[in-house]
Amino acid sequence: MAQKKYNVIYHKLVDSDTDLVGHIAYSLYKRQKLEYIENYKKENSKPPTDKVLEDFHRMSLGDVSIENLKVRAEGILQEFTGGVLGEALQNVEEDIRRNQQNILAEIIEPLKPENKWKTFGRGVLQSMSGAFAFALIVAGVWFIKGNHPQYTEPPKTPNETDSMSAPSSSVEDSTHQQPVDSH
């Protein structure tokens, strides 16, 4: 019984256990190998011999083939991470927007008036109280300063002065009148 040759392609593609690109490339290699075997069976109605598989392995071990598998693996990984990161970024942005809206609502809620009519009534009451207080202050200053007119008799007009003094002089005149001759 002939001993089967060891295939070194895994070590050419995968550098370490954490080498994602290498593992994806090896996975691509295995898929190619399965497709090759299936196509061979369809065309030849029998599975490939070890010699036929050795030709496939030799072709797969070429530098161009290895590089091609790694480039395709990097593309798959980038597409996957781009999709995952894009989705994660969208989720983060939505969470940020939602949190921002919640925070703004918490800040604004206490500042909102309870009731428009209640607020209106409070405003009217404040305006009236302010107007009344202002009127009291003005009246207080006016009384303290003493610039208010005292009650006095209204000034007399010149006609009133003459008519008032005329009777008094006529009284005087009547007492001091000279006697009239009666002859």
Backbone as a ProteinNet text record, in pm:
[ID]
protein_1_A
[PRIMARY]
MAQKKYNVIYHKLVDSDTDLVGHIAYSLYKRQKLEYIENYKKENSKPPTDKVLEDFHRMSLGDVSIENLKVRAEGILQEFTGGVLGEALQNVEEDIRRNQQNILAEIIEPLKPENKWKTFGRGVLQSMSGAFAFALIVAGVWFIKGNHPQYTEPPKTPNETDSMSAPSSSVEDSTHQQPVDSH
[TERTIARY]
83.1	0	88.6	62	143.9	97.4	198.6	166.5	125.3	17.6	-35.5	56.8	80.5	167.9	95	171.8	120.2	103.4	-13	-42	-0.1	86.2	142.1	66.4	-41.8	-110.8	-163.7	-207.6	-258.3	-150.9	-26.5	81.4	123.7	97.5	128.6	24.1	-98.5	-206.5	-225.1	-209.8	-238.2	-108.1	-85.8	37.4	24.6	-96.6	-116.5	-262.9	-292.4	-431.7	-523.2	-466.8	-547.7	-548.2	-489.8	-481.2	-614.4	-703.6	-835.8	-827.7	-744.7	-731.2	-683	-585.2	-533.8	-640	-717.9	-823.1	-930.6	-965.6	-1063.4	-1005.2	-877.3	-811.3	-809.5	-780.6	-780.1	-920	-1020.4	-1158.2	-1190.6	-1143.7	-1163.7	-1093.7	-972.7	-898.5	-979.1	-1033.2	-1110.5	-1234.6	-1299	-1416	-1375.6	-1261.8	-1212.4	-1184.3	-1125.6	-1091.8	-1219.6	-1322.8	-1448.9	-1514.5	-1512.6	-1569	-1492.5	-1358.7	-1276	-1313.5	-1331	-1365.9	-1504.6	-1602.9	-1738.3	-1740.5	-1669.4	-1664	-1595.7	-1490.7	-1419.3	-1512.6	-1593.5	-1686.7	-1791.5	-1841.9	-1943.3	-1886.4	-1763.4	-1703.6	-1655	-1608.3	-1545.7	-1626.7	-1734.9	-1822	-1749.6	-1643.9	-1570.8	-1491.8	-1456.6	-1378.4	-1235	-1169.2	-1032.1	-936.5	-830.5	-728	-634.9	-547.1	-449.9	-358.2	-325	-237.6	-305.2	-434	-510	-516.2	-537.6	-542	-406.5	-297.1	-163	-142.8	-192.2	-182.7	-257.8	-376.6	-453.6	-376.6	-315.5	-239.6	-118.8	-48.2	69.7	28.5	-81.4	-130.4	-171.8	-232.6	-279	-163.1	-49.3	64.3	144.9	114.1	187.2	167.9	271.2	266	146.2	114.9	3.1	-128.5	-143.4	-265.6	-279.5	-169.3	-171.1	-207.2	-144.6	-171.6	-316.7	-367.4	-505.9	-602.5	-578	-663.7	-659.9	-540.9	-527.9	-598.4	-586.8	-652.5	-804.4	-855	-999.4	-1044.7	-962.7	-996.2	-999.2	-903.1	-902.3	-1027.4	-1068.2	-1189.5	-1312.7	-1321.8	-1435.9	-1436.4	-1317.7	-1308.3	-1342.9	-1293.4	-1324.4	-1473.3	-1532	-1675.7	-1755.9	-1714.5	-1783.8	-1768.7	-1644	-1622.3	-1685.1	-1680	-1745	-1893.7	-1955.8	-2099	-2129.7	-2049.1	-2070.8	-2045.5	-1934.8	-1903	-2005	-2048.3	-2149.5	-2278.2	-2318.2	-2439.6	-2420.6	-2303	-2274.3	-2273.6	-2215.4	-2211.3	-2352.5	-2436.3	-2575.4	-2645.3	-2622.7	-2685.3	-2636.8	-2506.6	-2450.6	-2509.9	-2519.2	-2575.8	-2721.6	-2798.8	-2938.9	-2948	-2859.7	-2858.4	-2823.8	-2727.2	-2686.9	-2803.5	-2870.3	-2985	-3095.5	-3124.8	-3229.4	-3191.5	-3067.1	-3021.6	-3023.8	-2982.2	-2982.6	-3125.1	-3219.7	-3359.3	-3411.1	-3374.7	-3418.4	-3359.4	-3232.5	-3166.9	-3229.7	-3252.4	-3314.7	-3455.7	-3529.5	-3664.6	-3659.7	-3561.2	-3547.7	-3512.4	-3433	-3392.6	-3508.4	-3579.3	-3683.2	-3811.7	-3843.7	-3971	-3997.1	-3899.8	-3927.9	-3946.4	-3897.7	-3907.2	-4039.8	-4112	-4238.9	-4344.5	-4431.1	-4541.1	-4641.5	-4703.5	-4797.3	-4921.9	-4975.3	-5100.8	-5094.3	-5135.4	-5126.1	-5214.1	-5335.8	-5425.5	-5373.8	-5318.5	-5264.2	-5146.8	-5063	-4949	-4997.2	-5099.3	-5154.8	-5210.7	-5288	-5346.1	-5238.4	-5132.2	-5021.3	-4955.8	-4942	-4881.7	-4966.4	-5097.2	-5187.9	-5181.4	-5183.3	-5176.1	-5045.8	-4936.6	-4807.9	-4808.3	-4865.3	-4871.8	-4955.1	-5068.8	-5154.9	-5086.9	-5022	-4952.1	-4840.6	-4769.6	-4662.1	-4715.2	-4826.2	-4885.4	-4932.7	-4995.1	-5043.2	-4925.2	-4819.3	-4701.2	-4638.5	-4631.4	-4575	-4658.8	-4791.2	-4879.3	-4859.7	-4844.7	-4820	-4687	-4586	-4454.5	-4462.8	-4526.2	-4539.7	-4617.9	-4726.8	-4806.6	-4725	-4649.9	-4566.3	-4462.8	-4395.7	-4295.9	-4363.6	-4478.3	-4548.9	-4586.4	-4635.1	-4671.5	-4549.4	-4443.7	-4322.4	-4256.2	-4249.8	-4183.7	-4265.4	-4390.3	-4474.3	-4503	-4502.1	-4531.1	-4678.5	-4762.4	-4903.8	-4960.5	-5059.3	-5113	-5194.3	-5180.6	-5256	-5392.7	-5492	-5622.6	-5623.5	-5649	-5660.5	-5779.1	-5817.2	-5924.9	-5873.1	-5960.9	-5915.7	-5882.4	-5785.8	-5750	-5868.1	-5879.1	-5991.8	-5955.9	-6055.4	-6035.9	-6046.8	-5994.8	-5999.4	-6142.2	-6238.9	-6376.6	-6432.2	-6398.1	-6445.6	-6383.2	-6260.7	-6192.6	-6260.9	-6294.6	-6358.3	-6498.7	-6572.9	-6709.8	-6712.7	-6618.4	-6615.5	-6569.1	-6478.9	-6431.1	-6528.5	-6606	-6699.5	-6805	-6869.8	-6968.8	-6906.3	-6789	-6730.8	-6701.1	-6660.9	-6634.5	-6765.2	-6868.8	-6996.2	-7053.2	-7021.6	-7065.5	-6990.3	-6863.9	-6783.5	-6833	-6861.8	-6907.1	-7040.9	-7125.6	-7255.6	-7242.4	-7146.8	-7127.5	-7059	-6982.2	-6909.5	-6971.3	-7089.3	-7151.4	-7184.7	-7177.1	-7211.4	-7360.4	-7408.7	-7551.8	-7591.1	-7699.7	-7752	-7840.3	-7833.7	-7918.9	-8061.1	-8143.8	-8280.5	-8352.2	-8303.5	-8369.5	-8394
-115.3	0	122.9	212.3	332.6	437.8	505.4	608.6	736.1	798.7	919.4	1036.3	1120.7	1235.7	1342.1	1410	1516.6	1642	1707	1828.1	1949.3	2034.9	2149	2279.6	2274.5	2398.5	2473.7	2401.3	2469.2	2561	2513.1	2593.7	2709	2696.4	2806.8	2918	2881.1	2979.9	3037.9	2957.3	2998.8	3016	3139.5	3168.7	3133.9	3150	3120.6	3087.5	3049.3	3015.9	3138.3	3257.1	3379.9	3446.2	3383.1	3438	3416.4	3513.3	3499.7	3492.6	3575.9	3575.5	3437.9	3381.3	3249.1	3141.3	3144.1	3043.7	3057.1	3180.1	3200.7	3152.8	3181.5	3136.5	2983.7	2918.1	2771.4	2717.3	2784.7	2746.9	2759.6	2867.2	2885.3	2774.2	2737.8	2628.6	2498.7	2468.1	2345	2346.1	2460.8	2470	2445	2504.1	2480.6	2332	2267	2124.6	2041.3	2073.9	2000.9	2022.3	2147.8	2177.1	2100.9	2093.9	2022.2	1874	1815.3	1673	1648.8	1733.9	1717.8	1730.7	1830.3	1848.4	1727.6	1676	1560.9	1439.7	1421.6	1308.9	1321.5	1443.5	1465.2	1436.4	1482.9	1467.9	1324.9	1256.1	1125.4	1009.9	1039.8	939.5	852.7	905.2	836.4	939.3	909.4	1004.3	1014.1	1129.6	1146.3	1051.5	1014.5	929.7	1018.8	952.5	1029.2	1109.9	1056.9	1126.9	1254.3	1247.5	1363.8	1467.9	1422.3	1516	1579	1503.3	1560.6	1675.7	1663.1	1772.8	1897	1874.4	1986	2052.4	1970	2024.9	2104	2051.5	2119.2	2255.6	2255.8	2381.3	2477.7	2428.1	2510.5	2564.2	2497.3	2540.3	2651.5	2687.3	2793.6	2927.8	3012.7	3143.2	3226.7	3221.1	3299.3	3248.9	3117.9	3060.8	3093.9	3081.8	3114.9	3262.3	3350.5	3494.6	3525.7	3460	3479.4	3439.7	3327.3	3284.2	3384.2	3435.9	3532.7	3665	3710.4	3835.3	3819.7	3707.5	3683.3	3675.6	3611	3599.5	3738	3824.2	3961.1	4037.1	4020.3	4085.4	4040	3908.8	3855.6	3911.8	3912.5	3963.2	4112.4	4190.2	4333.2	4357	4279.2	4294.1	4259.8	4153.7	4112.2	4217.4	4258.8	4357.1	4491.1	4526.9	4652.1	4647.7	4534	4519.3	4520.1	4446.2	4439.4	4575.3	4638.9	4770.1	4875.7	4866.4	4960.8	4947.5	4822.7	4798.2	4842.9	4813.4	4855	5007.6	5072.8	5219.2	5276.2	5215.9	5261.5	5245.1	5131	5106.2	5206.8	5235.9	5332.4	5471	5510.4	5641.5	5651	5544.2	5544	5552.3	5478.7	5484.8	5624.6	5687.5	5823.3	5919.6	5911	5999.2	5977.8	5851.2	5819.5	5871.9	5849.3	5897.8	6050	6113.9	6260.3	6313.1	6250.3	6292.8	6272.4	6161.3	6136.1	6238	6269.4	6366.2	6504.3	6544.8	6674.9	6679.6	6570.6	6567.3	6581.2	6516.3	6527.3	6669.1	6738	6875.1	6971.9	6954.1	7049	7030.6	6908.7	6880.7	6970.4	6989.4	7077.1	7224.1	7261.7	7401.4	7431.7	7329.6	7350.4	7399.5	7492.6	7535.2	7421.7	7416.2	7307.5	7321.9	7446.1	7468.5	7608.3	7623.8	7755.2	7858.4	7819.3	7914.2	7949.4	7852.7	7879.1	7976	7954.9	8043.2	8182.1	8189.7	8317.8	8392.4	8322.4	8384	8434.7	8355	8396.7	8523.6	8529.1	8646.8	8771.9	8756	8870.3	8917.1	8823.9	8857.6	8930.2	8882.3	8947.7	9089.3	9106.9	9240.1	9335.5	9287	9372.9	9406.5	9309	9334.2	9435.9	9422.4	9517	9657.4	9669.7	9801.5	9863.8	9785.5	9835.9	9880.4	9797.9	9833.3	9962	9976.3	10096.8	10219.1	10204.6	10316.4	10354.8	10257	10286.8	10360	10315.8	10380.7	10525.3	10546.4	10683.7	10769.9	10718.8	10796.1	10824.2	10726.6	10747.9	10855.9	10849.6	10952.3	11088.2	11094.7	11221.1	11281.6	11200	11251.8	11287.5	11205.1	11232.8	11360.9	11379.3	11497.3	11623.8	11614.4	11728.8	11820.3	11779.6	11863	11856.5	11850.6	11850.3	11986.6	12039.6	12171.6	12165.9	12273.2	12286.3	12344.5	12314.7	12371.6	12516.7	12605.4	12748.4	12801.5	12925.5	12985.9	13012.5	12998	13026.3	13173.9	13205.6	13347.3	13426.3	13551.2	13635.2	13709.1	13726.9	13802.6	13950.8	14037.1	14180.7	14232.4	14186.5	14231.1	14196.6	14076.4	14036.1	14122.9	14164.5	14247.1	14383.7	14444.6	14575.2	14569.3	14471.1	14464.6	14436.4	14365.8	14338.1	14461.1	14532.1	14649.8	14766.8	14770.3	14879.1	14887.9	14781.7	14794.7	14843.6	14799.2	14843.3	14993.2	15043.6	15186.3	15263.9	15206.2	15275.6	15283.1	15186.3	15190	15301.4	15304.5	15410	15545.6	15551.6	15676.7	15719	15628.8	15663.7	15714.8	15666.3	15714.3	15849.3	15875.5	16000.7	16097.2	16082.9	16173.3	16308.4	16401.7	16536	16559.1	16637	16659.7	16739.3	16708.3	16772.8	16889.4	17000.2	17116.8	17086.6	17117.2	17091.2	17217.6	17322.9	17443.6	17438.4
0	0	0	-93.7	-109.1	-8.7	47.1	145.6	72.6	119.7	57.6	88.7	-14.8	4.7	86	165.3	250.1	165.4	174	98.6	181.7	127.3	200.6	173.8	101.8	65.4	186.6	290.4	411.4	468.8	477.3	535.4	445	314.4	223.1	234	270.1	277.3	417.2	521.5	658.4	734.8	786.5	860.7	1009.3	1068	1210.2	1234.3	1357.1	1390.5	1383.8	1398.2	1394.7	1256.7	1157.2	1020.8	948.6	960.1	898.6	746.3	687.6	541.9	495.2	564.9	527.7	539.9	647.3	663.9	555.9	522	414.5	282.4	256.7	133.2	125.8	237.8	239	211.6	265.2	240	90.1	28.2	-116	-195.1	-151.1	-215.3	-208.6	-90.4	-73.4	-163.1	-175.6	-263.1	-408.7	-450.2	-586.7	-609.8	-509.4	-521.1	-536.3	-455	-465.5	-602	-651.4	-783.6	-892.2	-877.4	-974	-976	-857.9	-848.6	-907.2	-875.4	-928.5	-1080.4	-1133.1	-1278.3	-1346	-1285	-1340.2	-1346	-1237.3	-1234.4	-1344.1	-1367.1	-1470.6	-1609	-1631.2	-1764.1	-1790	-1684.8	-1704	-1644.8	-1580.1	-1518.5	-1416.2	-1360.9	-1253.9	-1173.9	-1048.1	-969.5	-1022.7	-991.5	-1039.4	-966.3	-1035.5	-974.9	-893.7	-813.9	-735.2	-826.5	-942	-1036.9	-1086.5	-1116	-1163.1	-1051.5	-928.1	-815.9	-789.7	-813.9	-797.8	-894.7	-1016.4	-1113.8	-1062	-1004.6	-948.4	-834.1	-746.9	-633.5	-681.6	-780.2	-834.3	-891.4	-964.7	-1022.2	-909.8	-802.3	-691.3	-607.9	-606.7	-526	-592.4	-713.6	-783.1	-712	-722.3	-655.5	-700.4	-828.4	-880.7	-821.3	-812.8	-757.3	-609	-534.4	-390.8	-372	-449	-438	-474.7	-577	-619.5	-507.5	-442.3	-332.1	-216.2	-184.5	-73.9	-107.6	-232.2	-273.3	-265.6	-313.3	-305.7	-160.6	-74.8	67.7	133.1	99.7	154.7	111.2	-13.6	-63.7	12.8	36.9	112.4	253.9	316.7	453.8	460	363.4	361	339.1	249.4	224.3	349.6	416.2	537.9	647.8	672.9	779.4	743.7	614.5	573.4	598.6	568.7	593.8	741.9	817.7	962.5	1025.5	985.7	1042.4	999.8	873.7	826.9	904.7	928.3	1006	1150.9	1205.8	1344	1353.8	1253.4	1252.9	1246.6	1162.9	1155.1	1289.7	1353.6	1484.3	1587.9	1584.9	1680.1	1655.3	1527.4	1495.1	1540.4	1518.4	1561.9	1714.2	1783.2	1930.4	1978.6	1912.8	1951.8	1931.6	1815.4	1789.4	1893.3	1920.7	2018.1	2156.9	2197.8	2328.5	2334.2	2225.2	2221.5	2235.3	2166.7	2177.2	2319	2381.2	2518.9	2615.3	2597.9	2686.3	2669.1	2542.5	2518.3	2577.3	2564.9	2621.5	2773.4	2836.8	2983	3025.2	2943.8	2976.5	2952.6	2843.4	2803.3	2883.8	2923.5	2991.6	3112	3202.7	3317.5	3277.9	3161.4	3118.4	3049.4	3009.8	2940.2	3038.3	2994.9	3082	3097.6	3217.2	3243.9	3157	3153.9	3084.9	3026	2901.2	2836.8	2907.1	2946.5	3013	3151.2	3218.3	3350.9	3339.8	3241.3	3217.5	3178.1	3093.2	3052	3172.2	3256.4	3376	3470.3	3486.5	3571.4	3515.4	3384.2	3320.7	3340.1	3324.5	3344.3	3489.5	3583.2	3724.8	3757.5	3700.5	3723.3	3666.1	3547.9	3487	3571.2	3617.6	3699.5	3832.8	3893.4	4019.6	3999	3889.2	3859.5	3837.5	3764.6	3740	3870.7	3957.9	4087	4174.2	4178.1	4257.6	4204.2	4072.3	4012.8	4051.2	4046.6	4082.6	4229.4	4318.8	4460.6	4478.6	4408.2	4419.5	4371.9	4258.4	4205.7	4304.7	4359.1	4455.3	4580.8	4629	4748.4	4724.7	4611.8	4580.2	4569.3	4511.2	4492.4	4627.7	4720.1	4852.1	4934.2	4925.9	5003.6	4957	4831.7	4777.9	4806	4819.6	4854.7	4738.7	4624.7	4508.3	4470.3	4567.9	4537.1	4579.9	4512	4546.9	4676	4759.4	4883.5	4846.8	4928.6	4898.4	4944.8	4855.3	4885.5	4806.9	4844.2	4766.9	4628.2	4537.2	4400.8	4388.5	4308.2	4292	4236.3	4282.9	4242.5	4115.3	4037	3913.8	3946.5	3863.6	3891.8	3908.1	3837	3850.4	3987.6	4032	4163.5	4270.7	4253.5	4351.2	4358.6	4245.3	4243.5	4303	4266.7	4315.9	4465.6	4515.6	4657.3	4734.8	4677.9	4749.8	4733	4627.5	4605	4713.5	4751.5	4856	4984.9	5016.8	5142.2	5136.2	5025.3	5015.1	5010.4	4958.3	4958.2	5098.4	5177.9	5316.4	5385.8	5359.3	5419.4	5370.1	5243.3	5186.6	5249.8	5278	5333.8	5476.3	5547.2	5681.8	5681.9	5583.8	5579.3	5482.2	5450.7	5353	5420.1	5340.4	5387.1	5376.3	5461.6	5458.6	5333.6	5291.2	5169.7	5212.2	5145	5173	5136.6	5221.5	5192.5	5145.1	5122.1	5076.9	4939.3
[MASK]
+++++++++++++++++++++++++++++++++++++++++++++++++++++++++++++++++++++++++++++++++++++++++++++++++++++++++++++++++++++++++++++++++++++++++++++++++++++++++++++++++++++++++++++++++++++++

